[in-house]
Amino acid sequence: MKCSFETDYLADFHYHCTVESILAPLAAAGIRDIFWNMQGEGDFIYLKPEMDEIAHCVKAHGMDVTGLAAPHVFGPNRCCWSEDELQRQSGLCLIENRMELAERLGARLVWIPAPSPLPKKRSHVMQSLENLILAADKHNVVLAVESCIAEELSFVLDAFSTHRLAWCMQTALCALGGSAGMLLERFGGRLALVRASDATGYGLARLLPFTGCIDWPSLLANVKAVSPDAAFSLDIDVYSHLDCSQMEFLSRVRKAAEGIAELWDGKVE
Amino acid sequence: MIAINSSFHSVLASPEEVLSAIARAGFEGVLWSQMGKGDFHYLPAERKAVVKCFRKYGLCAASVHAAEPFRRLYYSENAWHREAGVELLLNRMELAAELECPVVVFHAPSPFPVDTTAIFAGLDETFRRGESLGVLLAIENGETEEVTPLLQRYPARLLGFAYDSGHGFCQGNAESLHRECFSRLVTVHLHDNDGAHDQHKMPFTGRIDWNAEAVKLAGAGWKGGALLELSEKCHDVTSHDEFLRQAYSPGVRLERLLDSAAEGQLA
């Protein structure tokens, strides 16, 4: 098993950053499996030359892209869960734009946030899910919907049995709510992506695995039992690890990713 | 026509909010400049929504302003960023075509590069792909940037000149622009200032000699009306509606002045 690393660990993708400036430090630290997570806030649409730039740099560094993230905070005018038809259609374009990039990068997974909180009127959300599944089929990707709330997951997953629509578990969030076991039991068969970060046990921080309160051997065993094909990506916030240089941090990331993979593969107890 | 820029404020977000306010104040036209700062790329459905809103309020699009991008620079030496910059310019040309608007205004880089390879490559590609849209690009005299190298390189059927009165007055280069660029004039951004700062004030509230401006514009054959590019923040108003009401009067006065100049009634 390979555990990838999410590329937004520093912050978001500011205009002065280049793709190369994001990927070069990861490559220098020996990280080859990535989860492309940039332009997470707002309405950013990747244009074809920008997709080409990312694909070129990924290839130049010999990297593999497991998946990529759609915006986690939808802009005011492009939300696929919106009741406003224009915003909904524009939001669908935004997600499909990420699917196109995934296809371009040879990635299988596209992460999206669940509609949260669930609105009272849900027909438009259901319509969007149908639209997204069709688009996922067209671009040959799996949509991994993140939530740690059973009602949201039940609404999204139970209505559609297709493998194109799956669950993404964020380990720190689940640990905070104490819901990992219950959710795995209920939705584990649909689990496609584990965004792995450790938890403090008292607040929302995204720590490196093995530095917080999560029992990783137990969690991985439970995940493997219900979803042996789930992909893993490290979803880490550098601001919880400011005691070291960037390169030292990335070195710890690589070791954590290797640690997760070794546990999964049963190379360590 | 009396028109005003849609970006006179810094807070109104939706086309509905902006255009309804502009129409209420009596303006007939709009210089569309929403989402002007940054890399925003209109989706087809969003362009349709803008067009629908213009139709709803019976407004005419006098010009569309290209975005001032962060990364998508048509003149970037980075080929990917340059191509994305071309896409962004084309995106605004598509919007203009759908609005039946004749012109998209854009800026040259500042400072103007010594090596013009990238800027010419970007514009060559833009013209190659955008010519069929039937929309003219117009280079604006900005606060510092040069425009003549571009007007010299590209013919009038592809590239026109957008005269910004406030920038010309601040920079003290209005006369040279008149001499060198007015033969290519296709649109205007009219606003006033104190001669030191680019304030985007209403005409007749700063130091610009509007009689002289009207004569120069008439001499260049300008018959497109009073196209105002104003900023609310330089005026003491309590609401967007109040600002627009106040801005309309100097628009009417300026339009009359332009008409008089066109009829040869001004010295």
Boltz contact constraints between the chains, C-beta under 6 A:
constraints:
  - contact:
      token1: [A, 15]
      token2: [B, 70]
      max_distance: 6.0
  - contact:
      token1: [A, 15]
      token2: [B, 71]
      max_distance: 6.0
  - contact:
      token1: [A, 45]
      token2: [B, 41]
      max_distance: 6.0
  - contact:
      token1: [A, 47]
      token2: [B, 84]
      max_distance: 6.0
  - contact:
      token1: [A, 47]
      token2: [B, 87]
      max_distance: 6.0
  - contact:
      token1: [A, 49]
      token2: [B, 80]
      max_distance: 6.0
  - contact:
      token1: [A, 49]
      token2: [B, 83]
      max_distance: 6.0
  - contact:
      token1: [A, 49]
      token2: [B, 84]
      max_distance: 6.0
  - contact:
      token1: [A, 50]
      token2: [B, 84]
      max_distance: 6.0
  - contact:
      token1: [A, 53]
      token2: [B, 80]
      max_distance: 6.0
  - contact:
      token1: [A, 86]
      token2: [B, 45]
      max_distance: 6.0
  - contact:
      token1: [A, 86]
      token2: [B, 49]
      max_distance: 6.0
  - contact:
      token1: [A, 89]
      token2: [B, 45]
      max_distance: 6.0
  - contact:
      token1: [A, 90]
      token2: [B, 43]
      max_distance: 6.0
  - contact:
      token1: [A, 90]
      token2: [B, 45]
      max_distance: 6.0
  - contact:
      token1: [A, 90]
      token2: [B, 46]
      max_distance: 6.0
  - contact:
      token1: [A, 93]
      token2: [B, 43]
      max_distance: 6.0
